[in-house]
């Protein structure tokens, strides 16, 4: 999505011209492909008309200024198209029969009977298809081998009227010269992204494993502004592979139920439209449509073989504009299935075309992804086939030699446009601004300055905090990276700083997956014990606004040496040494309880070795500079962390061990939405003071966070052993889409529940003996950090997302420990959340 947003900034930067005269072409029936005669063609606001001839051809000429053209035939849906720029146009039109109006699914008969599954021959046919699905689907075999060609083209799409006033086309005239007005009549397509890839794949089902060798690859790139490897991940998420032999089909964050899923007859309507006798075997054409127009389901046609196998051999799918999918103005999917030598069906070719209305009326992003599958082999037993290498006989393989079909004119234009854009000054300025707004850093040389959103912030300890930072870029070095910052607080009048370097131990850049690196960092900074907010700087200006009392802080002087090793299958491990001096400040004190009384301790020094093992099968993410943003899919992520504290080594004060295990999983439930699940458990071994216990992740900001407890106060709960579960279910509008008027807002409902259970052993409880630090207290001497008791901490929320397509707001409720001082039972939290 970052790529699409970047294009938004480019597109919004400019605006140009146009013309008209003669239009000619062929008119055919969309269902049969046969030419149509007697279709009326007219210009809008003009008396001039003509008709198509016996072969379906037409020509119409006007000297007037025309905005739109109409096509109308008896028994067919009327078509209105905006007129493209220029003097002469070829428009081939497909008219859709009126009786097959999929967006309404209305059949005009008197006293139309209520649709029922019982006794419906179309439903009986679909039940046969579902019954034979597992025996027909090649992708359910244990071993698969195939060669895949993929191409994706993305274009700026403008109506003729928009193109007339587009400053973008005026300033960058080469884009206008390399635009296409024929592919989508009434639209001008300007290609700005193109990629092709040919690969050989081996798939093992139990357990699932996929090996891929890239044979050849081409891509138009503008990496100096945005990371296009990460963009590819986003595009793969939006333009996912569609295969109706799978029960659930993911597109963006939505999960569509397949029209031949086990439960599909409960949610789809089916109508037998025609019998196709000119193919072998003969096919039944079945129209599908959602029972409820607002459900996230497909509408379209299935072509089912009449050979006793009941296999779907072809499908054309689209979506109703009324369903709750952001920005999608139009989506069309074409699927063709082929038989392998064992008689199973595999997806031989698929085309997904999507028009995303990211901009104001008249402009959008149009993308098309095409997949070809060749040399497909399936088997219940191991194939023992080697992967084809990238190099054939010592020479690089050229994509032109491998393409199953020639590139279209618009696809060839994409490569030319990107090459020209790279050298365009207006484009560089626009993308530089977009990069700054999206990343927070400014500068296109060897050093960048930022992030701008943390230049100024404030908190009770530092008062007004001013900060300036920077980092090196690929132009400085791809193998070694430096970053740092300095900050100053007006109240504590102390300088803080951080300086770090990362060395890539692999041949590629430290930004390229998989990473193999060595990091050295030293810092002196402030810290709130237990705060952990994802993807945000701790001193982000917006996080300065916090509820309740926030006066217990630490100064942390830290040294860190870390080795990171990632593998291609997304298994990674870290090994690090960390030495830190924790100095309490604000309302926080370290008061040691001794036999002779209370003794204030100025600081604690920890000296520890840490390790982390992480496995994220089939993980997807956007790789930015020095950060990754996850692109969620259905695969789990497992993380095991451990640390060992060493007393006496480099001034370490304590011996201890800490172990944490975390599992994240997203589960999809077709049109019912999806759930995010986080399971975590941890234990601290050894006798330690409270700063070294598990201080549970509280969040006193007004930004909603799934991993944090949004109505828990900082340092409110501590444990040396705990277990937790966080559940968040996104209904994706399943309920609200059925409420009149409300459904127009396209809101999405969210429910969350968080449960934390933990305890504190007597050896780590300062109330049970001496030698430890007393728990933090408020200004009146009352204890504010008790341990969790036999009752777990529980909070939940009800939320609405997709507000103005970018905002989520939650009403949060705390259910336990309501007798604690200065807590809130209710709260409202917000979050910027951009969904598909």
NORSULVEN-V534785 format. One record per helix or strand of 3 or more residues. SS is the DSSP state (hx for helix, st for strand). FROM is the first residue (numbers start at 1). TO is the last residue. Records with the same first field share a line. If there is no record, write none. Layout:
# NORSULVEN-V534785
SS=FROM-TO ; FROM-TO
This chain:
# NORSULVEN-V534785
hx=2-12 ; 98-100 ; 121-136 ; 138-140 ; 160-164 ; 167-171 ; 173-177 ; 228-238 ; 264-266 ; 399-401 ; 409-422 ; 425-439 ; 452-454 ; 541-544 ; 649-651 ; 670-672 ; 690-692 ; 736-738 ; 742-745 ; 762-764
st=22-29 ; 40-43 ; 49-51 ; 57-61 ; 68-72 ; 79-82 ; 88-90 ; 93-95 ; 143-159 ; 187-204 ; 209-219 ; 248-251 ; 254-257 ; 268-276 ; 283-290 ; 298-305 ; 312-319 ; 328-339 ; 345-356 ; 363-379 ; 447-450 ; 456-459 ; 463-472 ; 480-489 ; 495-504 ; 516-527 ; 552-566 ; 571-586 ; 590-594 ; 597-601 ; 604-615 ; 621-623 ; 628-630 ; 637-645 ; 656-668 ; 674-685 ; 721-730 ; 748-759 ; 793-803 ; 807-814 ; 826-832
